[in-house]
Structure formats: C-alpha cells, structure tokens
C-alpha cells in the first residue's frame, strides 16, 4: 500500500490566495495573505489541518485545489460536507462564520431540493444525494445528540 502524499501548506495557500471567497475572508479577518497558522473558516489562530473540499472517500483527490486549511474544530465540523459550487454543503458552510446562520442557509438552499426529490427511489440517487438525504433525515428527526458524521456512519455512507 502506497503512502498518501498530500501537498504542504504553502502550495495550498498559493492556490487559494486570490480566489474571490478567500479575498472576502482576508478582508473579514484582516489578513494580507492566507495564513498557514489560522483557520480559513473561523479565523482562529493556531495549528491548522489540510481539509478536503470534495470528500476524499469519493474521489481520492489530494490536489491543492481540493484542500483548505482549517482548525481541528472546523475540520471536524466539515466532515460529511462536500462540494465547492455555490449551494453545495461545504461551500455554504465555509462561506459563513456563524453556525446558526449556516443552518438556516442550508434549509433555505435545500428546501426546494427536498420537495423535488422526496419521491426518488433509493437506487436512483447518487452518493452525494444519499449523503444529503441521510443528513437531512437526521436533522428532520431532531437527533440533535448525534453529529452529521455519526448519522452518516450509521447509514453506511462511510
């Protein structure tokens, strides 16, 4: 088995430093350049971890364009979220700094999605939809004690 070789932090920073979402984050947190030692989502200073934007379990992509630098807390919170297009769970989560606002935004983005897809047969949905349905069912059933990752594990999506 070959050991994974993920890029170091400087190439990740160079890849993302001029992207519009990061220019916004730099203004919010008053950074001249993206830091290696502060979380790109919440701004907390300290140790950061390389975090996949599109879940590694789906595409095995360790490229700099698929990695962000997050604190341990934000990295854990991002588990189970994926996607960098507007409206995707990870993008929406990363674009906010306030978790209560993030939750409201997720429901607004996906309420129509749920209405349009509740009659889809389980065999017809792709992995992304399965993960979302699993997460949504957990939220809708008020399993607040469980994290999104626990719900996904129980559903067999990890």
C-alpha positions in Angstrom: 0.0 0.0 0.0 1.4 3.3 -1.1 1.5 6.1 1.5 -0.6 9.2 0.6 1.4 12.3 -0.2 -0.7 15.4 0.4 0.7 18.8 -0.6 2.3 21.0 2.1 0.6 24.2 3.2 2.5 26.8 1.1 1.2 25.4 -2.3 -2.3 25.3 -0.9 -2.1 28.9 0.2 -0.7 29.9 -3.2 -3.6 28.1 -5.0 -6.3 29.8 -3.0 -4.9 33.3 -2.0 -6.5 35.2 -4.9 -9.8 33.3 -5.2 -12.9 35.6 -4.5 -14.1 33.6 -1.5 -10.6 34.0 0.1 -10.3 37.7 -0.7 -13.5 38.1 1.3 -12.1 36.0 4.2 -8.9 38.0 4.1 -10.9 41.3 4.5 -13.1 39.8 7.3 -10.1 38.6 9.3 -7.7 41.4 8.3 -5.1 39.2 6.7 -2.7 40.3 3.9 -2.3 36.8 2.7 -4.0 33.5 3.7 -2.2 32.2 6.8 -0.8 28.7 7.4 -1.5 29.1 11.1 -5.1 30.3 11.2 -8.3 28.6 10.3 -9.6 29.9 6.9 -13.2 29.5 8.0 -13.4 30.8 11.6 -10.1 32.8 11.7 -8.9 31.2 15.0 -5.1 31.2 15.1 -3.1 28.1 15.9 -2.5 24.7 14.3 -4.4 24.0 11.0 -5.1 20.8 9.2 -5.4 20.2 5.5 -9.0 19.5 4.8 -10.7 18.1 1.7 -13.4 20.2 0.0 -14.7 17.2 -2.0 -14.7 14.3 0.3 -11.6 12.1 -0.2 -13.7 9.0 0.1 -15.4 9.9 -3.2 -12.6 11.0 -5.5 -9.2 10.4 -3.8 -8.2 13.9 -4.8 -5.3 15.3 -2.7 -4.6 18.2 -5.1 -4.1 21.8 -3.8 -7.4 22.8 -5.5 -9.2 20.3 -3.2 -7.7 21.4 0.1 -8.3 24.1 2.7 -6.5 24.8 6.0 -8.9 24.6 8.9 -8.6 24.3 12.7 -9.4 21.0 14.3 -12.9 22.1 15.3 -13.8 23.3 11.8 -12.2 20.3 10.2 -14.4 18.0 12.4 -17.5 20.2 11.6 -16.8 19.9 7.9 -16.8 16.1 7.9 -19.6 14.8 5.7 -19.9 18.1 3.8 -18.6 18.2 0.2 -18.6 20.5 -2.8 -17.3 23.9 -3.8 -20.1 25.0 -6.2 -22.5 27.6 -4.8 -25.2 25.8 -2.9 -23.1 22.7 -2.1 -23.0 21.9 1.6 -19.2 22.5 2.1 -19.3 25.8 0.1 -22.3 27.2 2.1 -20.7 26.1 5.4 -17.3 27.6 4.6 -18.8 30.9 3.3 -20.3 31.6 6.7 -18.7 32.3 10.0 -21.8 31.9 12.2 -23.0 28.3 12.6 -26.6 29.3 13.4 -26.8 31.3 10.2 -25.3 28.4 8.3 -28.0 26.1 9.5 -30.7 28.5 8.3 -29.0 28.9 4.9 -28.8 25.2 4.4 -32.5 24.7 4.9 -33.2 27.6 2.5 -31.0 26.2 -0.2 -32.3 22.7 0.1 -36.0 23.0 0.8 -36.8 23.1 -2.9 -34.3 20.3 -3.5 -36.1 18.1 -0.9 -39.5 18.9 -2.4 -38.3 17.9 -5.9 -36.5 14.7 -4.8 -38.5 13.1 -2.0 -40.1 10.6 -4.4 -36.7 9.5 -5.9 -36.1 5.7 -5.5 -33.0 5.0 -3.4 -31.4 3.1 -6.3 -31.6 6.1 -8.5 -29.7 8.6 -6.3 -26.0 9.2 -6.5 -23.7 9.1 -3.5 -23.9 12.9 -2.9 -27.7 12.7 -2.7 -27.6 9.7 -0.4 -25.3 11.6 2.0 -27.5 14.6 1.9 -30.7 12.6 2.5 -29.1 10.8 5.4 -28.0 14.1 6.9 -31.4 15.7 6.3 -33.3 12.8 7.9 -31.1 13.1 11.0 -31.8 16.9 11.2 -35.5 16.5 10.5 -35.9 13.8 13.1 -34.3 16.1 15.7 -31.4 13.7 16.5 -29.5 16.6 17.9 -27.3 14.5 20.1 -25.8 12.9 17.0 -23.4 14.6 14.7 -23.8 14.6 11.0 -20.8 12.2 10.8 -22.4 9.7 13.2 -25.6 9.7 11.2 -23.7 9.1 8.0 -21.7 6.3 9.6 -24.9 4.6 10.9 -26.4 4.9 7.4 -23.4 3.1 5.9 -22.2 6.0 3.9 -18.7 6.0 5.4 
